[in-house]
Amino acid sequence: MSKPSKQAKRAVELQPAARPSRIRREPPPADKGVASLVNKIDWGSREWEVRFAVAGIIFFAVAITAVVFDIGHVLSL
Protein backbone atom coordinates (compact mmCIF):
# COMPACT_ATOMS: atom_id res chain seq x y z
CA MET A 1 0.00 0.00 0.00
CA SER A 2 1.15 3.51 -0.72
CA LYS A 3 0.74 6.61 1.40
CA PRO A 4 -1.81 9.30 0.38
CA SER A 5 -0.40 12.27 -1.52
CA LYS A 6 0.37 15.46 0.47
CA GLN A 7 0.18 17.83 -2.51
CA ALA A 8 -3.03 19.55 -1.34
CA LYS A 9 -2.69 23.32 -0.98
CA ARG A 10 -2.83 24.85 2.46
CA ALA A 11 -5.64 27.23 3.37
CA VAL A 12 -4.78 30.91 3.18
CA GLU A 13 -4.53 32.50 6.61
CA LEU A 14 -6.41 35.78 6.62
CA GLN A 15 -5.67 38.67 8.95
CA PRO A 16 -8.35 39.42 11.57
CA ALA A 17 -10.96 42.06 10.66
CA ALA A 18 -10.01 45.67 11.33
CA ARG A 19 -11.49 47.23 14.42
CA PRO A 20 -13.83 50.20 13.95
CA SER A 21 -12.25 53.60 14.47
CA ARG A 22 -12.61 55.12 17.92
CA ILE A 23 -12.29 58.67 16.63
CA ARG A 24 -15.53 60.55 17.09
CA ARG A 25 -16.21 63.38 14.74
CA GLU A 26 -18.94 65.97 14.70
CA PRO A 27 -21.12 66.02 11.59
CA PRO A 28 -20.46 68.92 9.21
CA PRO A 29 -22.59 71.99 9.82
CA ALA A 30 -25.82 72.06 7.85
CA ASP A 31 -25.98 74.77 5.19
CA LYS A 32 -29.26 76.60 5.13
CA GLY A 33 -30.79 78.55 2.31
CA VAL A 34 -31.62 78.30 -1.36
CA ALA A 35 -27.98 78.36 -2.47
CA SER A 36 -27.26 75.13 -0.64
CA LEU A 37 -30.32 73.47 -2.21
CA VAL A 38 -29.11 74.40 -5.69
CA ASN A 39 -25.66 73.00 -4.90
CA LYS A 40 -27.13 69.71 -3.68
CA ILE A 41 -28.93 68.97 -6.97
CA ASP A 42 -27.14 66.55 -9.26
CA TRP A 43 -27.73 68.33 -12.56
CA GLY A 44 -26.18 65.47 -14.56
CA SER A 45 -28.51 62.80 -13.21
CA ARG A 46 -30.88 60.85 -15.45
CA GLU A 47 -33.90 62.53 -13.86
CA TRP A 48 -32.69 66.04 -14.76
CA GLU A 49 -31.72 64.97 -18.27
CA VAL A 50 -35.31 63.85 -18.84
CA ARG A 51 -36.65 67.12 -17.41
CA PHE A 52 -34.40 69.21 -19.66
CA ALA A 53 -35.38 67.12 -22.69
CA VAL A 54 -39.10 67.58 -22.03
CA ALA A 55 -38.62 71.31 -21.46
CA GLY A 56 -36.68 71.57 -24.73
CA ILE A 57 -39.38 69.74 -26.67
CA ILE A 58 -42.10 71.99 -25.22
CA PHE A 59 -40.06 75.12 -25.98
CA PHE A 60 -39.47 73.96 -29.56
CA ALA A 61 -43.19 73.20 -30.02
CA VAL A 62 -44.16 76.67 -28.75
CA ALA A 63 -41.61 78.29 -31.10
CA ILE A 64 -42.91 76.35 -34.12
CA THR A 65 -46.50 77.27 -33.19
CA ALA A 66 -45.56 80.95 -32.94
CA VAL A 67 -43.88 80.86 -36.36
CA VAL A 68 -46.87 79.12 -37.96
CA PHE A 69 -49.34 81.65 -36.53
CA ASP A 70 -47.10 84.55 -37.58
CA ILE A 71 -46.80 83.25 -41.16
CA GLY A 72 -50.57 82.70 -41.25
CA HIS A 73 -51.16 86.23 -40.08
CA VAL A 74 -48.78 87.68 -42.71
CA LEU A 75 -50.33 85.66 -45.56
CA SER A 76 -53.91 86.54 -44.60
CA LEU A 77 -53.37 90.24 -45.25
N, C-alpha and C positions, 0 to 999 in steps of 0.2 A: 504494500500500500504506500501511496505517496502522500506527502503533507499538502494541505490546501495552500494555494497561492496567497502571498501577502502583498500583491500589487495594488490593492484597493487604495484609493486616495483618502487622505485624512480630511476630516471636516475642518473647515476654515474657522478659526477662533476669532469671533467678533469682539470689538471693544464694548464695554458697557455703555448704555445710553447716557447722553449728556444730561447733567442736572439742569433744571430750569434756573435762569438768572435770578439772583436775589436783589438786583438793583431795582429800586422802585422809582418810577418816573412819573411826573405829573403830566396829564394830557395837555396837548397844546391849547392855547387859549382860543375860544370860539370867536370867529370873525362875525360881526353883525352888520347887516346892511345889504343893500341891493348889489353893491360891487362884489361882495363875496359870493352871492348867488350866481352872478354872471360868470365868475371864475370857476365855480364848481361844475358848470355844465360842460359835458364832453361834446364839443361841437362836431367832432369827427365820427360820432357813433352812428350806427345804422339808423336809429330812430330819427336823428336830426337830418340825415341824408334824405330820408323819405319825406320829412316835412318840407325841406327846401325844394325837393323835386315837385311836390304837389303845389307849393306856392309858385314855383316857376311856371308850371303848366297853367295855373289859373291866371297869372299875370299875362302870359302869352295869349290866352284865349280872350282876355279883356282887350288887349291891344289889337288883335285881329278884328274883334267886334267893332271897336272904335273906328278902325280904318274902313271897314265895310260900310258903316253908317255914314261916314264922312264922304266916301265916294258916291254913295247913293244920294246924298244931299246935293253934291256938286252936279251930278248928272240930271237931277230932277229940275234944275233951273232952266 
